[in-house]
C-alpha cells in the first residue's frame, strides 16, 4: 500500500515553525556555525532566509509511506507526526 500525504503552508507559517524549533534565526546561525556538516540545519537556515523575503509564497510538502501491511495504528501515528 502506498499513502502520500500532502500539505501546503505559506512561507510565514514555515518561519513560525522554525521559531518554535530554533527560537530565532540568530540561534540557528550559531548552531550552523557549530555543526556546518549538518545538512538539515543548513537547509532550514537557507529556507528561513529565503522565506523572510517571500512570506506569502506557498510551499508544498509531501511524504510517502510504502508498506505491505499498514495497520491503522501506524497510519494514525504517521498522520499525527506529520510533518516531522
N, CA, C and O atoms as a GROMACS GRO file, in nm:
protein
  336
    1UNK      N    1   0.084  -0.116   0.000
    1UNK     CA    2   0.000   0.000   0.000
    1UNK      C    3   0.089   0.123   0.000
    1UNK      O    4   0.192   0.128   0.067
    2UNK      N    5   0.048   0.222  -0.076
    2UNK     CA    6   0.122   0.348  -0.083
    2UNK      C    7   0.027   0.461  -0.045
    2UNK      O    8  -0.079   0.477  -0.104
    3UNK      N    9   0.067   0.539   0.055
    3UNK     CA   10  -0.012   0.653   0.100
    3UNK      C   11   0.077   0.777   0.088
    3UNK      O   12   0.190   0.778   0.136
    4UNK      N   13   0.026   0.882   0.022
    4UNK     CA   14   0.100   1.006   0.010
    4UNK      C   15   0.025   1.117   0.083
    4UNK      O   16  -0.092   1.143   0.056
    5UNK      N   17   0.095   1.180   0.175
    5UNK     CA   18   0.039   1.291   0.250
    5UNK      C   19   0.091   1.421   0.187
    5UNK      O   20   0.211   1.433   0.162
    6UNK      N   21   0.003   1.516   0.161
    6UNK     CA   22   0.041   1.643   0.101
    6UNK      C   23  -0.010   1.756   0.189
    6UNK      O   24  -0.126   1.754   0.232
    7UNK      N   25   0.075   1.853   0.215
    7UNK     CA   26   0.039   1.966   0.299
    7UNK      C   27   0.095   2.093   0.236
    7UNK      O   28   0.210   2.095   0.193
    8UNK      N   29   0.015   2.199   0.232
    8UNK     CA   30   0.060   2.328   0.181
    8UNK      C   31   0.061   2.429   0.295
    8UNK      O   32  -0.034   2.439   0.373
    9UNK      N   33   0.173   2.504   0.305
    9UNK     CA   34   0.183   2.611   0.403
    9UNK      C   35   0.248   2.732   0.337
    9UNK      O   36   0.310   2.721   0.232
   10UNK      N   37   0.232   2.848   0.400
   10UNK     CA   38   0.297   2.969   0.350
   10UNK      C   39   0.438   2.980   0.408
   10UNK      O   40   0.473   2.912   0.504
   11UNK      N   41   0.516   3.067   0.347
   11UNK     CA   42   0.650   3.093   0.400
   11UNK      C   43   0.645   3.143   0.543
   11UNK      O   44   0.731   3.109   0.624
   12UNK      N   45   0.545   3.226   0.574
   12UNK     CA   46   0.530   3.278   0.710
   12UNK      C   47   0.504   3.165   0.810
   12UNK      O   48   0.557   3.168   0.921
   13UNK      N   49   0.423   3.066   0.771
   13UNK     CA   50   0.396   2.952   0.859
   13UNK      C   51   0.523   2.869   0.879
   13UNK      O   52   0.547   2.817   0.989
   14UNK      N   53   0.603   2.856   0.774
   14UNK     CA   54   0.728   2.782   0.784
   14UNK      C   55   0.822   2.850   0.885
   14UNK      O   56   0.882   2.784   0.969
   15UNK      N   57   0.832   2.982   0.874
   15UNK     CA   58   0.917   3.058   0.967
   15UNK      C   59   0.866   3.042   1.110
   15UNK      O   60   0.945   3.029   1.203
   16UNK      N   61   0.735   3.045   1.128
   16UNK     CA   62   0.678   3.024   1.262
   16UNK      C   63   0.722   2.889   1.319
   16UNK      O   64   0.755   2.878   1.437
   17UNK      N   65   0.721   2.787   1.235
   17UNK     CA   66   0.768   2.655   1.278
   17UNK      C   67   0.915   2.656   1.314
   17UNK      O   68   0.956   2.593   1.412
   18UNK      N   69   0.996   2.727   1.236
   18UNK     CA   70   1.138   2.739   1.267
   18UNK      C   71   1.158   2.810   1.402
   18UNK      O   72   1.244   2.773   1.480
   19UNK      N   73   1.076   2.913   1.427
   19UNK     CA   74   1.087   2.986   1.555
   19UNK      C   75   1.055   2.894   1.672
   19UNK      O   76   1.118   2.903   1.777
   20UNK      N   77   0.957   2.806   1.655
   20UNK     CA   78   0.923   2.710   1.761
   20UNK      C   79   1.037   2.610   1.782
   20UNK      O   80   1.064   2.569   1.895
   21UNK      N   81   1.102   2.572   1.672
   21UNK     CA   82   1.210   2.472   1.680
   21UNK      C   83   1.341   2.532   1.729
   21UNK      O   84   1.406   2.477   1.818
   22UNK      N   85   1.381   2.646   1.670
   22UNK     CA   86   1.514   2.702   1.696
   22UNK      C   87   1.515   2.826   1.785
   22UNK      O   88   1.619   2.862   1.839
   23UNK      N   89   1.402   2.892   1.801
   23UNK     CA   90   1.395   3.014   1.881
   23UNK      C   91   1.410   3.139   1.797
   23UNK      O   92   1.321   3.223   1.794
   24UNK      N   93   1.522   3.152   1.730
   24UNK     CA   94   1.546   3.269   1.645
   24UNK      C   95   1.643   3.231   1.534
   24UNK      O   96   1.712   3.129   1.540
   25UNK      N   97   1.648   3.316   1.432
   25UNK     CA   98   1.741   3.290   1.322
   25UNK      C   99   1.885   3.302   1.370
   25UNK      O  100   1.973   3.233   1.319
   26UNK      N  101   1.910   3.388   1.468
   26UNK     CA  102   2.046   3.402   1.523
   26UNK      C  103   2.091   3.273   1.592
   26UNK      O  104   2.207   3.233   1.579
   27UNK      N  105   2.000   3.209   1.665
   27UNK     CA  106   2.034   3.082   1.729
   27UNK      C  107   2.061   2.975   1.624
   27UNK      O  108   2.152   2.893   1.640
   28UNK      N  109   1.982   2.976   1.517
   28UNK     CA  110   2.004   2.878   1.411
   28UNK      C  111   2.138   2.903   1.341
   28UNK      O  112   2.208   2.808   1.308
   29UNK      N  113   2.173   3.029   1.320
   29UNK     CA  114   2.303   3.060   1.258
   29UNK      C  115   2.418   3.013   1.347
   29UNK      O  116   2.517   2.960   1.296
   30UNK      N  117   2.407   3.031   1.478
   30UNK     CA  118   2.511   2.984   1.570
   30UNK      C  119   2.520   2.832   1.568
   30UNK      O  120   2.630   2.776   1.572
   31UNK      N  121   2.405   2.766   1.563
   31UNK     CA  122   2.402   2.620   1.554
   31UNK      C  123   2.469   2.573   1.426
   31UNK      O  124   2.543   2.475   1.426
   32UNK      N  125   2.444   2.643   1.317
   32UNK     CA  126   2.506   2.609   1.189
   32UNK      C  127   2.658   2.628   1.195
   32UNK      O  128   2.732   2.549   1.137
   33UNK      N  129   2.705   2.731   1.264
   33UNK     CA  130   2.849   2.753   1.278
   33UNK      C  131   2.915   2.640   1.356
   33UNK      O  132   3.028   2.601   1.327
   34UNK      N  133   2.842   2.586   1.457
   34UNK     CA  134   2.897   2.475   1.537
   34UNK      C  135   2.891   2.342   1.462
   34UNK      O  136   2.976   2.255   1.483
   35UNK      N  137   2.791   2.327   1.374
   35UNK     CA  138   2.772   2.198   1.304
   35UNK      C  139   2.752   2.224   1.154
   35UNK      O  140   2.644   2.196   1.101
   36UNK      N  141   2.854   2.275   1.084
   36UNK     CA  142   2.837   2.308   0.942
   36UNK      C  143   2.811   2.187   0.853
   36UNK      O  144   2.764   2.203   0.740
   37UNK      N  145   2.842   2.067   0.901
   37UNK     CA  146   2.819   1.947   0.820
   37UNK      C  147   2.673   1.899   0.824
   37UNK      O  148   2.635   1.813   0.745
   38UNK      N  149   2.593   1.953   0.914
   38UNK     CA  150   2.454   1.911   0.930
   38UNK      C  151   2.368   1.976   0.821
   38UNK      O  152   2.342   2.096   0.826
   39UNK      N  153   2.326   1.897   0.723
   39UNK     CA  154   2.253   1.949   0.608
   39UNK      C  155   2.113   1.998   0.646
   39UNK      O  156   2.063   2.091   0.584
   40UNK      N  157   2.048   1.938   0.744
   40UNK     CA  158   1.915   1.984   0.785
   40UNK      C  159   1.923   2.126   0.839
   40UNK      O  160   1.841   2.212   0.805
   41UNK      N  161   2.023   2.152   0.923
   41UNK     CA  162   2.041   2.286   0.978
   41UNK      C  163   2.070   2.384   0.866
   41UNK      O  164   2.015   2.494   0.862
   42UNK      N  165   2.157   2.345   0.774
   42UNK     CA  166   2.191   2.432   0.661
   42UNK      C  167   2.067   2.465   0.578
   42UNK      O  168   2.045   2.581   0.544
   43UNK      N  169   1.987   2.363   0.546
   43UNK     CA  170   1.868   2.385   0.463
   43UNK      C  171   1.764   2.468   0.537
   43UNK      O  172   1.701   2.555   0.476
   44UNK      N  173   1.745   2.444   0.667
   44UNK     CA  174   1.650   2.524   0.744
   44UNK      C  175   1.692   2.670   0.748
   44UNK      O  176   1.608   2.760   0.736
   45UNK      N  177   1.820   2.695   0.765
   45UNK     CA  178   1.870   2.833   0.767
   45UNK      C  179   1.851   2.899   0.631
   45UNK      O  180   1.808   3.014   0.623
   46UNK      N  181   1.882   2.827   0.525
   46UNK     CA  182   1.864   2.879   0.389
   46UNK      C  183   1.717   2.909   0.361
   46UNK      O  184   1.684   3.014   0.306
   47UNK      N  185   1.629   2.817   0.400
   47UNK     CA  186   1.485   2.839   0.381
   47UNK      C  187   1.435   2.957   0.463
   47UNK      O  188   1.355   3.037   0.414
   48UNK      N  189   1.481   2.970   0.586
   48UNK     CA  190   1.439   3.080   0.672
   48UNK      C  191   1.473   3.214   0.607
   48UNK      O  192   1.390   3.304   0.602
   49UNK      N  193   1.596   3.225   0.558
   49UNK     CA  194   1.639   3.350   0.494
   49UNK      C  195   1.555   3.379   0.370
   49UNK      O  196   1.514   3.493   0.347
   50UNK      N  197   1.529   3.276   0.289
   50UNK     CA  198   1.452   3.295   0.167
   50UNK      C  199   1.308   3.337   0.198
   50UNK      O  200   1.258   3.432   0.138
   51UNK      N  201   1.243   3.267   0.289
   51UNK     CA  202   1.101   3.293   0.316
   51UNK      C  203   1.078   3.418   0.401
   51UNK      O  204   0.965   3.464   0.414
   52UNK      N  205   1.184   3.475   0.460
   52UNK     CA  206   1.171   3.607   0.521
   52UNK      C  207   1.140   3.710   0.412
   52UNK      O  208   1.066   3.806   0.435
   53UNK      N  209   1.197   3.688   0.295
   53UNK     CA  210   1.176   3.779   0.182
   53UNK      C  211   1.050   3.743   0.102
   53UNK      O  212   1.000   3.826   0.026
   54UNK      N  213   0.998   3.621   0.119
   54UNK     CA  214   0.884   3.572   0.042
   54UNK      C  215   0.782   3.504   0.134
   54UNK      O  216   0.753   3.385   0.116
   55UNK      N  217   0.727   3.576   0.233
   55UNK     CA  218   0.640   3.512   0.333
   55UNK      C  219   0.508   3.460   0.278
   55UNK      O  220   0.448   3.373   0.340
   56UNK      N  221   0.461   3.511   0.166
   56UNK     CA  222   0.332   3.468   0.111
   56UNK      C  223   0.345   3.350   0.014
   56UNK      O  224   0.244   3.293  -0.028
   57UNK      N  225   0.467   3.314  -0.020
   57UNK     CA  226   0.487   3.203  -0.113
   57UNK      C  227   0.439   3.072  -0.050
   57UNK      O  228   0.459   3.050   0.070
   58UNK      N  229   0.375   2.988  -0.129
   58UNK     CA  230   0.320   2.861  -0.081
   58UNK      C  231   0.421   2.749  -0.103
   58UNK      O  232   0.483   2.738  -0.209
   59UNK      N  233   0.436   2.666  -0.001
   59UNK     CA  234   0.528   2.552  -0.003
   59UNK      C  235   0.445   2.425   0.006
   59UNK      O  236   0.355   2.416   0.089
   60UNK      N  237   0.474   2.328  -0.078
   60UNK     CA  238   0.403   2.200  -0.073
   60UNK      C  239   0.496   2.093  -0.022
   60UNK      O  240   0.601   2.066  -0.080
   61UNK      N  241   0.457   2.032   0.089
   61UNK     CA  242   0.531   1.920   0.146
   61UNK      C  243   0.458   1.792   0.111
   61UNK      O  244   0.335   1.787   0.109
   62UNK      N  245   0.534   1.688   0.083
   62UNK     CA  246   0.472   1.557   0.064
   62UNK      C  247   0.558   1.451   0.134
   62UNK      O  248   0.679   1.464   0.146
   63UNK      N  249   0.490   1.349   0.178
   63UNK     CA  250   0.555   1.237   0.244
   63UNK      C  251   0.484   1.112   0.197
   63UNK      O  252   0.362   1.103   0.204
   64UNK      N  253   0.560   1.014   0.151
   64UNK     CA  254   0.503   0.890   0.103
   64UNK      C  255   0.537   0.777   0.200
   64UNK      O  256   0.652   0.761   0.242
   65UNK      N  257   0.437   0.700   0.233
   65UNK     CA  258   0.452   0.584   0.320
   65UNK      C  259   0.422   0.462   0.234
   65UNK      O  260   0.315   0.450   0.175
   66UNK      N  261   0.519   0.370   0.227
   66UNK     CA  262   0.501   0.248   0.149
   66UNK      C  263   0.521   0.129   0.242
   66UNK      O  264   0.623   0.118   0.310
   67UNK      N  265   0.422   0.040   0.244
   67UNK     CA  266   0.431  -0.078   0.328
   67UNK      C  267   0.337  -0.186   0.275
   67UNK      O  268   0.235  -0.156   0.212
   68UNK      N  269   0.372  -0.309   0.300
   68UNK     CA  270   0.284  -0.419   0.260
   68UNK      C  271   0.169  -0.433   0.358
   68UNK      O  272   0.056  -0.464   0.320
   69UNK      N  273   0.199  -0.411   0.484
   69UNK     CA  274   0.097  -0.424   0.588
   69UNK      C  275   0.090  -0.293   0.664
   69UNK      O  276   0.175  -0.267   0.750
   70UNK      N  277  -0.006  -0.213   0.635
   70UNK     CA  278  -0.025  -0.085   0.703
   70UNK      C  279  -0.140  -0.099   0.801
   70UNK      O  280  -0.256  -0.107   0.762
   71UNK      N  281  -0.105  -0.102   0.926
   71UNK     CA  282  -0.210  -0.110   1.027
   71UNK      C  283  -0.265   0.030   1.052
   71UNK      O  284  -0.195   0.129   1.032
   72UNK      N  285  -0.387   0.036   1.093
   72UNK     CA  286  -0.449   0.165   1.120
   72UNK      C  287  -0.370   0.241   1.226
   72UNK      O  288  -0.359   0.363   1.218
   73UNK      N  289  -0.316   0.172   1.323
   73UNK     CA  290  -0.237   0.238   1.426
   73UNK      C  291  -0.114   0.307   1.370
   73UNK      O  292  -0.081   0.418   1.410
   74UNK      N  293  -0.045   0.241   1.276
   74UNK     CA  294   0.074   0.300   1.215
   74UNK      C  295   0.035   0.421   1.131
   74UNK      O  296   0.102   0.524   1.135
   75UNK      N  297  -0.072   0.410   1.056
   75UNK     CA  298  -0.118   0.522   0.974
   75UNK      C  299  -0.154   0.641   1.062
   75UNK      O  300  -0.119   0.755   1.032
   76UNK      N  301  -0.223   0.613   1.169
   76UNK     CA  302  -0.259   0.721   1.262
   76UNK      C  303  -0.134   0.788   1.319
   76UNK      O  304  -0.129   0.910   1.330
   77UNK      N  305  -0.035   0.709   1.353
   77UNK     CA  306   0.089   0.765   1.407
   77UNK      C  307   0.160   0.852   1.303
   77UNK      O  308   0.210   0.959   1.337
   78UNK      N  309   0.164   0.807   1.179
   78UNK     CA  310   0.226   0.886   1.073
   78UNK      C  311   0.152   1.018   1.053
   78UNK      O  312   0.215   1.123   1.035
   79UNK      N  313   0.020   1.014   1.058
   79UNK     CA  314  -0.058   1.136   1.042
   79UNK      C  315  -0.037   1.232   1.158
   79UNK      O  316  -0.029   1.354   1.139
   80UNK      N  317  -0.029   1.177   1.280
   80UNK     CA  318  -0.008   1.262   1.397
   80UNK      C  319   0.131   1.324   1.398
   80UNK      O  320   0.149   1.433   1.452
   81UNK      N  321   0.229   1.257   1.340
   81UNK     CA  322   0.366   1.307   1.339
   81UNK      C  323   0.399   1.389   1.216
   81UNK      O  324   0.514   1.427   1.197
   82UNK      N  325   0.302   1.417   1.132
   82UNK     CA  326   0.325   1.492   1.007
   82UNK      C  327   0.318   1.639   1.034
   82UNK      O  328   0.223   1.678   1.103
   83UNK      N  329   0.407   1.728   0.990
   83UNK     CA  330   0.538   1.696   0.935
   83UNK      C  331   0.637   1.670   1.046
   83UNK      O  332   0.619   1.717   1.159
   84UNK      N  333   0.738   1.597   1.016
   84UNK     CA  334   0.840   1.565   1.117
   84UNK      C  335   0.939   1.676   1.127
   84UNK      O  336   1.032   1.668   1.206
   0.00000   0.00000   0.00000
